Each structure stands twice: as structure tokens, then as C-alpha cells.
Amino acid sequence: MLAPELLELSEDGIKAELRLIPATHGPVSENDLRELLALPGFAELCPLEPVIQKAVISINKLCGQDDGKFEQFFAIAERRNGKVVIEVSPDQMQAEMEIVAAYGGKQISLQDVLVALKAEGVSMGLSKVRIEQLLKQIPTLAPGASCKQVIAIGKPAVNGENAILDRKVPLARERLLQPQEREDGTVDMRNLGSVITVKPNDVLMVKIPATDGIQGFTVKGTPLPPIPGKDLPLVPGDGTALSPKDPHKLIATVAGQPVETRTGMQVDDMLQIKEVDVKYGHVNFKGSVLITGDVHEGMQVRASGDITVMGFVDSAQLEAEGDIIVSKGVIGRQLADNKHSTVLKAKGQIAAQFVQYSELVAEGDIQVTKQLLHSNTTTLSKLLVSDNNGRRGDLVGGQAHAAKGVRAVVIGATAGTKTEIFCAMDLSDLKNELRALDESVKSMVVACLDIDARIRKLPPKSEWQDDPVMLEQVRMMMEQKKRMSEERVLEEQRFEALKQEVDNYYANYRVEVLKHIFANVELHIGQAFNRTQREHGTCIVTNQGQEVYFDYSAKP
């Protein structure tokens, strides 16, 4: 071991200084120098490994040479204070603190932590408990050892909730799904209850307003504004008004049949007819039509509201601005060119118990509770062939076009009847619309920047504040910018909603089979195609990578 006197503290007590003559004390090893540093008074100092390595090489190199007769000096250790390191995540949503124990120097105190936090700008979401926990670990740490923990967490913004229009009255189509219960507890499938009507002052709909959301913050105190919920106007329709006591309530002002609209409800006058046949003639009514019997062959019924038929529709044409509800069945026959003798068209929904050899076209859902046979259906929404319990609902033959998917208990038949399903066919159109919205938003951003640039180029306000022409021009520019900014916010909201729809398109718009899908069913989901060759059980059929995929694990 080297002589202890070769190592001494510097005058300021910070460094351990090695002084020796290579020719006299060499050669040496790194362990020799570390043994000196283990002596009392030096053990708490931080070894300077690069200097130690360099010193050993230099000393051993000078051994046996003339220069080795001269004293060499090396500072091989030093006293170090404790250290605190604050690391903020890239998104500034959390800050981690690391404490490094001192090498014979001053240990970290709470004041040092506060200074470090201030230097990094960390001021929000701090946990006093976690900071104290780290400080309490310092006495247990070996010199140079460290401990760390997240000591600050930001608060993400909570986006606002969209406004909701909560309907408080049932609609005519909902009667079809709610057969009446007998006294003995059984269900009478033929009795669908009384006709849905309202009287003046009945509450039809309640608006739950959109919320602004809750502002968040980063650990550096930067505010994170929430995205406010989208408003949804509650607009009174014919026969309705906003309540004078509560502008968020829509009430009926007349008696009649309630009809849901895109922005609220209306109450239609109701024309009640027993039978629509050649004796009664065609029907074209402004309001809702209730037919307590049947619509016979060759007859036409048109209404600006709902059409409700308590009996059958047989080889007739029905067209409604609202919903079409047929309590019993829709019956037609095959015509030339894959056409059918019965045609139902609705801007709302279509609901019936069973349908055969008919054409059904709707903007809303099409729901058949028992059987949809050899018919052509087209909906911008969903095709639902199922009762309320999901036990019965056969979709057999014909073509079914449903933009937002199909849900049926059984598709096809054991005899291998050709059945064609088309859904989720509009992705390219949605992508084009998304690109158009993106370009629109960008153009409005550029236009607003252009207005800002024009305003900045104006002379000082003192030179034109009394000029009415200039004042009017500036006012018009500011109004134009405000109008564009408001429109841009709406476009951005539409863009985000549409982008979410595009991103989850095939996950949401699919074919759901509750029991069986038989052979010879042609499935078109987007550009993916498959003709079933065998029977499949309960499954969800989706487009995955432009291939038709049967998922038997997921429950519809």
C-alpha cells in the first residue's frame, strides 16, 4: 500500500490531492490509489475515475526514466454536494425528480428542491407528499446513489358533453316493438296498444345543453383548454312550442301524433282512415295518416308526417316525410327487372313485422321484427331484422343495402337461397368529404392570416381613426375575420367527427348475425367480398384489410 501521507486534502478541503515521485513510489495500480481514498477523511469523497486511470498510466510510464525523479500531482477525488434533477415529460404532463446523495458535501434540502422546480418552471400538480418521501430517503442512500419519483402530474382537459335532445314521448314505430301483455303475463302479438297521440302542454322533448368542459393544465402551468360540447338546437316544429317556463322543454300546442324531426319534434294533424282501397281512392295528406285496416293493391298513400298502417300493405305504394309503420305485414309480388309491386319510401324509418317481395327505401333504420323475404331494401342507416329479444328475425333472398350495417338473427336459408348483403360502401366518399373539409379549414386559416397581415400594414390608428371610409373598411375586415373564425371552428368540429367515423368505419359498420348465416349469402362490406360456402354460427362479419372476416368470439 502507498504511504498515507502521499494523499492530502486541498487547502479548501474540496479535493484529494496525490503527490508522489514515480521513480520512488511507482509502479502503482488503480487499486493502490483506491486504497488511499478509503482512508479516513477521504472515504466520503467522489473518486474521479478518469483522473485515476490517467494518473496510473502516467506514473508507470515515468518509472525508470529521468523525468520520473520529479514529483507528480493529481487531484483524484473531490467533495460533491447533493444534486436534484427535474425531468419534464415531452408533453409537460408530468415531472420526475431525481435526488443524488452527496459525496461528503451538503445534502439536498427542501429549499434546493424549490429552486430546481422554479428553474424548470414546474409549478402545477405538485405532490408535497412525494417530495417529502424522496427527501426522507436521503439518509439511507450511499454517497452518489440516487432515488427518483414522479412529483408533479398535469391535469388533462375534460372536453364538454354534446347537447342531447331527450325525447319524452313514444313514437308510432315503437308500438311495433312493444306487443301488449295479457293479464296472465303472456304477450299478445296482435295487440300493439293504443295509437300514440299527445295533447296540448304535453312535454315532447327536453334539451340537455352542451357543457363547456373543464380546463386542464400542464405541470408548467400552461392552460389546456377543453373542446366545448357541440350545441344542438331545439327547434319547434308545427304544433309545438318552447315552454314559457323552460326554454329547454318542447311542448305540444295541439292534439295529434308526435313526429320526431332532426332538430326537435312536430305534432301532426292525423287523418284516420279505415281502409285504403278503390272506393276511398289515393291518399295525399299534409300531416300523419293512420290507417286502421289495410292498404289494398294498386293504392297510393303519401303523407308529410308518418304513415301508420294497423293491417297489411298489399301491392301498394307508400311515401312519407316521416316514418312508415306497418303493424302486420308488407306483401308484394315479383315484377320484371327485379322490381316488386309494393314500394315503401320514408325519409325517416320503416318498421314492419314481416315483408316479402317488396321495395323498401329509407334514410333512417329499416326494422323488420319477423321476416324479410325476397325483397330489396336500401337505407342510409341500419337494417335490423330481429325482434326485441333477438330470438326471431329471418333475412332471406333479395338485396339488402345498408350504409351503416346489418343486424339479423338469421341470414339466408338452409336451401341455399341467394341473399345479397351490401354495407359500408361509402368510405371513399367520406374520405373525399374529409379532404374537402381539411382544405376548407386550411383556406380559412390562410384567409384570416391574410386579414391580419392587411391590418398590420395599416398606418397608425391616429392617422385614420377620424376617416369614416377607413373605419368602415377596418370594421368589415374584423367582421369577416370573426365570421371566418366561427365558421372554421364549426368546420374543425365536423372534421374531427368525420375523421373519427372514417377511422372506425369498418369497426362500426358491419354485419351482425345473432344465430345463423347459411350458404350462398353474398357479403359485400366495402370492397371486400365473400360468398358463404357453409353455415356459420353467431358471429360478427367485418372488413379487415379488404377481406371479409368472421369473428366468432365477439358477441353481436
C-alpha positions in Angstrom: 0.0 0.0 0.0 1.2 3.5 -0.8 2.1 5.7 2.2 -0.9 7.6 3.5 1.0 10.9 3.5 1.1 10.9 -0.3 -2.6 11.9 -0.3 -3.9 15.1 1.4 -6.8 17.4 1.2 -6.6 20.6 -0.8 -6.5 23.9 1.2 -10.2 24.4 0.6 -11.0 20.9 1.7 -12.7 20.0 -1.6 -10.2 17.8 -3.5 -8.0 14.9 -2.6 -4.5 15.6 -4.0 -2.0 12.9 -4.7 1.7 13.9 -4.7 4.4 11.3 -5.5 7.6 10.7 -7.3 7.2 7.9 -9.9 10.7 6.6 -9.7 10.4 6.3 -5.9 6.8 5.2 -5.4 5.9 3.6 -8.7 4.8 1.5 -10.3 1.2 1.8 -8.9 -2.2 0.3 -9.7 -5.7 1.7 -9.6 -6.4 -0.4 -6.5 -3.4 1.3 -4.8 -5.0 4.7 -5.3 -8.4 3.5 -4.3 -6.9 2.1 -1.0 -5.6 5.6 -0.3 -9.1 7.0 -0.9 -10.5 4.5 1.5 -8.6 6.2 4.4 -10.4 8.3 7.0 -11.1 11.8 5.7 -11.2 10.7 2.1 -13.8 7.8 2.0 -16.7 10.2 1.5 -15.2 11.9 -1.5 -16.2 11.1 -5.1 -13.4 9.2 -6.9 -12.5 10.8 -10.3 -12.1 7.7 -12.3 -10.7 9.2 -15.5 -8.1 11.1 -13.4 -7.2 7.9 -11.5 -6.7 6.0 -14.8 -4.7 8.7 -16.3 -2.5 9.0 -13.1 -1.7 5.3 -13.1 -0.7 5.4 -16.8 1.4 8.5 -16.4 3.2 7.3 -13.2 4.0 3.9 -14.5 5.2 5.4 -17.8 7.7 7.6 -15.9 9.1 4.9 -13.7 12.8 4.2 -14.6 13.0 7.5 -16.6 14.8 10.7 -15.8 11.6 12.6 -15.6 10.4 10.0 -13.0 12.6 11.7 -10.4 10.3 14.7 -10.3 7.1 14.9 -8.2 3.8 14.4 -10.0 0.5 16.0 -8.9 -3.0 14.6 -9.4 -6.4 15.5 -7.9 -8.0 12.0 -7.8 -11.2 12.7 -5.8 -13.4 15.6 -4.8 -16.2 16.6 -2.4 -19.6 16.9 -4.1 -22.9 18.4 -2.9 -26.1 16.5 -3.3 -27.9 17.1 -6.6 -31.6 17.4 -7.6 -32.6 16.8 -11.3 -36.0 17.7 -12.6 -37.1 16.0 -15.8 -40.3 17.2 -17.5 -42.0 14.8 -20.0 -42.3 16.0 -23.6 -46.0 16.7 -23.3 -45.3 18.6 -20.0 -48.0 16.4 -18.3 -45.6 15.1 -15.6 -42.4 15.9 -13.9 -40.0 13.4 -12.4 -37.5 14.4 -9.7 -34.2 12.6 -9.1 -32.1 13.2 -5.9 -28.5 12.2 -5.9 -26.8 11.8 -2.5 -23.8 14.0 -1.6 -20.2 12.8 -1.7 -19.1 14.4 1.6 -20.8 17.6 0.7 -24.1 19.3 1.5 -27.2 17.1 1.2 -30.3 18.3 -0.7 -32.8 20.3 1.3 -36.4 21.3 0.5 -35.1 24.8 -0.4 -32.9 23.2 -3.1 -35.9 21.3 -4.5 -37.9 24.5 -4.7 -35.1 26.3 -6.5 -34.8 23.5 -9.0 -38.6 23.4 -9.6 -38.6 27.1 -10.2 -35.7 26.8 -12.6 -37.6 24.2 -14.7 -40.8 26.2 -14.5 -42.7 23.4 -12.7 -45.5 25.0 -10.7 -48.7 22.9 -11.0 -49.8 19.5 -10.0 -47.1 19.1 -7.4 -47.3 16.4 -4.7 -45.8 17.6 -1.4 -46.1 14.1 0.0 -44.0 12.6 -2.8 -41.4 15.3 -2.5 -41.1 14.6 1.3 -40.8 10.9 0.6 -37.8 11.5 -1.6 -36.1 13.8 0.9 -36.6 11.2 3.7 -34.7 8.6 1.7 -31.5 10.7 1.5 -30.0 9.5 4.9 -30.4 5.9 3.7 -28.6 6.5 0.4 -24.9 5.7 -0.2 -22.8 8.5 -1.5 -23.6 9.1 -5.1 -26.7 6.8 -5.0 -30.0 8.2 -6.2 -33.7 7.9 -5.9 -36.4 9.3 -8.2 -40.2 9.6 -8.4 -42.9 11.5 -10.3 -43.6 14.5 -8.2 -45.9 16.5 -10.4 -48.8 15.5 -12.7 -50.7 17.8 -15.0 -54.4 17.7 -15.4 -55.8 16.9 -18.9 -58.7 19.0 -20.1 -62.1 17.4 -19.8 -64.0 18.0 -23.1 -67.5 19.2 -22.9 -70.5 17.0 -23.4 -72.6 17.5 -26.6 -76.1 18.7 -26.3 -78.7 16.0 -26.2 -82.3 16.1 -27.3 -84.1 13.7 -25.0 -87.5 12.6 -26.4 -90.2 12.1 -23.7 -93.0 10.6 -25.8 -93.0 7.3 -27.7 -93.4 7.3 -31.5 -95.7 5.3 -33.6 -93.0 2.9 -34.8 -92.1 1.9 -31.2 -95.6 0.3 -30.8 -94.5 -2.3 -33.3 -91.8 -3.5 -30.9 -93.9 -3.5 -27.7 -96.8 -6.0 -28.0 -99.3 -5.8 -25.1 -99.1 -8.0 -22.1 -102.2 -10.0 -21.2 -103.4 -10.4 -17.6 -101.9 -13.9 -17.3 -98.4 -12.5 -18.2 -98.3 -13.8 -21.8 -97.8 -11.4 -24.7 -100.5 -10.7 -27.4 -98.5 -10.2 -30.6 -101.6 -8.9 -32.4 -102.4 -6.2 -29.9 -100.0 -3.4 -30.2 -101.8 -1.0 -27.9 -103.5 2.3 -28.5 -102.4 4.8 -31.1 -99.7 7.2 -29.9 -101.2 10.7 -29.5 -100.4 13.8 -27.4 -102.5 16.7 -26.1 -101.6 20.4 -25.6 -98.9 21.1 -23.0 -97.6 17.6 -23.1 -93.8 17.7 -22.8 -92.4 16.2 -26.0 -88.7 16.7 -25.7 -86.1 18.1 -23.3 -82.8 19.6 -24.3 -79.8 18.8 -22.1 -77.5 21.7 -23.0 -73.9 21.2 -24.1 -71.2 21.7 -21.5 -68.1 23.8 -21.8 -65.8 21.2 -20.3 -63.1 21.6 -17.6 -59.8 23.4 -18.3 -56.7 21.4 -17.7 -53.1 22.4 -17.2 -49.5 21.1 -17.6 -47.0 20.9 -14.8 -45.5 24.1 -16.1 -48.9 25.9 -15.6 -49.8 26.1 -19.3 -53.6 26.1 -19.6 -55.1 23.2 -21.6 -58.4 24.5 -22.9 -61.2 21.9 -23.3 -63.1 21.3 -26.5 -66.6 22.5 -25.7 -69.5 20.2 -26.5 -71.4 20.7 -29.7 -74.7 22.6 -29.4 -77.8 21.1 -30.8 -80.7 23.5 -31.5 -84.1 22.6 -30.2 -86.4 24.0 -32.9 -90.2 23.9 -32.5 -92.0 22.2 -35.4 -95.6 22.5 -36.4 -97.9 22.1 -33.4 -95.2 22.6 -30.8 -93.5 25.4 -28.9 -90.8 26.0 -26.4 -92.2 26.1 -22.8 -92.5 29.6 -21.5 -91.3 28.3 -18.2 -88.2 26.5 -19.5 -86.7 27.2 -23.0 -85.1 23.7 -22.9 -88.5 22.0 -23.0 -90.6 21.5 -26.1 -94.3 21.1 -25.5 -97.3 20.3 -27.7 -99.6 23.1 -28.6 -102.2 21.0 -30.4 -103.5 17.4 -30.1 -102.2 14.9 -32.6 -99.5 12.4 -33.4 -95.9 13.3 -32.3 -93.3 13.1 -35.1 -89.5 13.4 -34.5 -87.5 15.7 -36.7 -83.8 16.4 -37.0 -84.0 19.4 -34.6 -86.9 18.6 -32.4 -90.5 17.4 -32.9 -93.7 18.3 -34.5 -97.3 17.3 -33.9 -99.2 16.4 -37.0 -102.8 16.5 -37.7 -103.9 12.9 -38.0 -106.1 11.6 -40.8 -107.7 8.4 -39.7 -108.9 6.0 -42.5 -110.4 2.6 -42.1 -109.3 1.1 -45.5 -107.4 2.5 -48.5 -109.0 0.8 -51.5 -110.5 1.8 -54.8 -113.6 3.1 -53.0 -111.6 5.5 -50.9 -109.0 6.4 -53.5 -105.4 7.5 -53.2 -104.3 9.5 -50.2 -102.1 12.6 -50.2 -102.2 14.3 -46.8 -100.3 17.1 -45.1 -99.8 15.5 -41.7 -99.8 12.0 -40.4 -102.0 9.2 -41.7 -103.4 6.4 -39.6 -105.0 3.5 -41.5 -106.8 1.2 -39.1 -107.2 -1.5 -41.7 -105.3 -2.4 -44.9 -103.9 -0.7 -47.9 -105.0 -2.6 -50.9 -103.5 -3.4 -54.3 -102.7 -0.5 -56.6 -103.3 2.2 -54.0 -101.0 5.1 -53.1 -100.6 6.8 -49.7 -98.4 10.0 -49.3 -98.0 12.0 -46.1 -95.8 14.8 -44.9 -95.7 13.1 -41.5 -95.8 9.4 -40.5 -97.9 6.7 -42.1 -99.2 4.1 -39.7 -101.0 1.0 -41.1 -102.6 -1.2 -38.5 -103.2 -4.0 -41.0 -101.5 -5.1 -44.2 -100.0 -3.3 -47.2 -100.6 -5.4 -50.4 -99.0 -4.4 -53.7 -99.3 -0.6 -52.9 -97.1 2.4 -52.7 -96.5 4.4 -49.5 -94.3 7.5 -49.3 -93.7 9.5 -46.0 -91.7 12.5 -45.0 -91.6 10.8 -41.6 -91.7 7.1 -40.6 -93.7 4.3 -42.2 -95.1 1.8 -39.7 -96.9 -1.4 -40.7 -98.3 -3.3 -37.7 -98.8 -6.6 -39.6 -97.2 -7.3 -43.0 -96.0 -5.8 -46.3 -96.8 -8.1 -49.2 -95.9 -7.8 -52.9 -95.1 -9.8 -55.9 -92.2 -10.2 -58.2 -92.2 -8.0 -61.3 -89.9 -7.7 -64.3 -86.3 -6.4 -63.9 -86.1 -7.4 -60.3 -88.8 -5.0 -59.3 -91.6 -5.5 -56.9 -95.3 -4.5 -56.8 -95.0 -2.9 -53.3 -92.8 0.1 -52.7 -92.3 1.9 -49.3 -90.2 5.1 -49.2 -89.6 7.1 -46.0 -87.3 10.0 -45.0 -87.5 8.6 -41.5 -87.6 4.9 -40.6 -89.5 1.9 -41.9 -90.8 -0.7 -39.4 -92.9 -3.8 -40.1 -93.5 -7.3 -38.7 -92.8 -9.1 -42.0 -92.0 -8.1 -45.6 -92.0 -10.1 -48.8 -91.4 -9.2 -52.4 -91.3 -5.5 -51.7 -89.0 -2.4 -52.2 -88.1 -0.5 -49.0 -86.2 2.7 -49.2 -85.4 4.8 -46.0 -83.0 7.4 -44.8 -83.3 6.1 -41.2 -83.3 2.5 -40.0 -85.3 -0.3 -41.5 -86.6 -2.7 -38.9 -88.4 -6.0 -39.6 -89.3 -7.9 -36.5 -90.1 -11.3 -38.0 -89.2 -12.0 -41.7 -87.7 -10.0 -44.6 -88.2 -12.3 -47.6 -87.1 -11.8 -51.3 -87.2 -8.0 -51.0 -84.8 -5.2 -51.9 -84.0 -2.8 -49.1 -81.9 0.4 -49.2 -81.2 2.5 -46.1 -78.7 5.2 -45.3 -78.6 3.8 -41.7 -79.0 0.3 -40.4 -81.1 -2.7 -41.5 -82.4 -4.6 -38.4 -84.1 -7.9 -38.9 -84.9 -9.0 -35.3 -87.5 -8.9 -32.6 -86.9 -7.1 -29.3 -85.3 -10.2 -27.7 -83.1 -11.2 -30.6 -84.8 -14.6 -31.0 -86.5 -14.2 -34.3 -85.7 -12.4 -37.5 -85.0 -14.0 -40.9 -83.4 -12.2 -43.8 -83.8 -14.4 -46.8 -83.3 -13.6 -50.5 -83.2 -10.3 -52.3 -80.7 -7.5 -51.9 -80.1 -5.5 -48.7 -78.2 -2.2 -49.0 -77.4 -0.8 -45.5 -74.9 2.0 -45.3 -74.2 1.6 -41.6 -74.5 -2.2 -41.2 -76.9 -5.1 -40.9 -78.1 -6.9 -37.8 -80.2 -10.1 -38.2 -80.9 -13.3 -36.3 -80.7 -15.5 -39.4 -79.3 -14.6 -42.9 -80.1 -16.9 -45.8 -81.8 -20.3 -45.6 -81.0 -24.0 -45.4 -82.0 -24.4 -49.0 -79.1 -22.1 -50.0 -81.3 -19.2 -51.2 -79.2 -16.5 -52.8 -79.1 -13.5 -50.5 -77.0 -10.4 -51.2 -75.8 -8.0 -48.4 -74.1 -4.7 -49.2 -72.9 -2.4 -46.3 -70.2 0.1 -45.5 -69.8 1.1 -49.2 -69.3 4.8 -48.7 -65.8 5.0 -47.2 -64.2 6.7 -50.3 -67.0 9.3 -50.3 -66.4 10.1 -46.7 -62.6 10.3 -47.3 -63.3 12.8 -50.1 -65.5 14.8 -47.8 -62.8 14.7 -45.1 -60.2 16.0 -47.6 -62.6 18.8 -48.7 -63.2 19.8 -45.0 -59.4 19.8 -44.4 -58.8 22.1 -47.4 -61.7 24.3 -46.3 -60.2 24.7 -42.8 -56.8 25.5 -44.3 -58.1 28.1 -46.7 -60.0 29.8 -43.8 -56.8 29.9 -41.7 -54.9 31.4 -44.7 -57.7 34.0 -45.2 -57.6 35.0 -41.5 -53.8 35.4 -41.6 -54.2 37.5 -44.7 -56.6 39.8 -42.9 -54.2 40.1 -40.0 -51.4 41.0 -42.4 -53.5 43.7 -44.1 -54.5 45.1 -40.7 -50.8 45.2 -39.6 -49.9 47.1 -42.7 -52.3 49.9 -41.9 -50.9 53.3 -40.8 -51.0 54.1 -37.1 -54.6 54.4 -35.9 -54.2 58.0 -35.0 -53.9 58.8 -38.8 -57.2 57.2 -39.8 -59.4 57.0 -36.7 -61.4 60.0 -37.9 -61.7 58.7 -41.5 -65.2 57.1 -41.9 -64.2 55.2 -45.0 -61.1 53.6 -43.3 -63.1 52.9 -40.2 -65.7 51.0 -42.3 -63.1 49.0 -44.1 -61.4 48.0 -40.9 -64.8 47.1 -39.3 -65.6 45.0 -42.4 -62.2 43.2 -42.2 -62.7 42.5 -38.5 -66.2 41.1 -39.0 -65.0 39.0 -41.9 -62.3 37.5 -39.7 -64.7 36.9 -36.9 -67.2 35.2 -39.2 -64.4 33.0 -40.7 -63.1 32.1 -37.3 -66.5 31.0 -36.1 -67.1 29.0 -39.3 -63.7 27.5 -39.0 -64.5 26.2 -35.5 -67.6 24.5 -36.9 -65.7 23.0 -39.8 -63.0 21.7 -37.5 -65.7 20.1 -35.3 -67.2 18.5 -38.4 -63.7 17.4 -39.5 -63.0 15.7 -36.1 -66.4 13.9 -36.1 -66.0 12.7 -39.7 -62.3 11.7 -39.1 -63.5 9.6 -36.1 -66.1 8.0 -38.3 -63.6 7.3 -41.1 -61.0 5.9 -38.6 -63.6 3.5 -37.1 -65.6 2.9 -40.3 -65.3 -0.9 -40.7 -65.3 -1.5 -36.9 -68.7 0.2 -36.6 -70.4 -0.6 -39.9 -70.6 -4.4 -40.1 -72.8 -7.4 -40.3 -74.0 -8.9 -37.0 -75.5 -12.4 -37.0 -77.3 -13.5 -33.8 -77.8 -17.2 -34.7 -77.0 -18.4 -38.3 -75.7 -17.4 -41.6 -76.3 -20.0 -44.3 -74.6 -20.9 -47.5 -74.9 -18.8 -50.7 -75.0 -15.5 -48.9 -73.0 -12.9 -50.8 -71.4 -10.4 -48.4 -70.1 -7.1 -49.7 -68.5 -5.0 -47.0 -66.8 -2.1 -48.6 -64.6 -3.6 -51.3 -64.4 -6.9 -49.6 -66.5 -9.8 -50.9 -67.3 -13.3 -49.8 -69.9 -15.9 -50.8 -70.5 -18.3 -47.9 -69.9 -21.9 -48.7 -71.3 -23.3 -45.4 -73.3 -22.5 -42.4 -71.8 -20.1 -39.8 -73.0 -19.7 -36.2 -73.2 -16.5 -34.2 -70.6 -14.1 -35.5 -69.7 -10.5 -36.4 -68.6 -10.1 -40.0 -66.3 -7.2 -40.8 -63.9 -5.9 -43.4 -60.3 -6.4 -42.2 -57.7 -5.4 -44.7 -60.2 -5.6 -47.6 -61.0 -9.2 -46.7 -64.3 -10.5 -45.2 -63.5 -11.7 -41.7 -65.8 -13.8 -39.5 -65.3 -13.2 -35.7 -67.0 -15.9 -33.6 -65.6 -14.7 -30.3 -67.3 -11.3 -30.3 -71.0 -11.2 -29.3 -73.3 -9.1 -31.5 
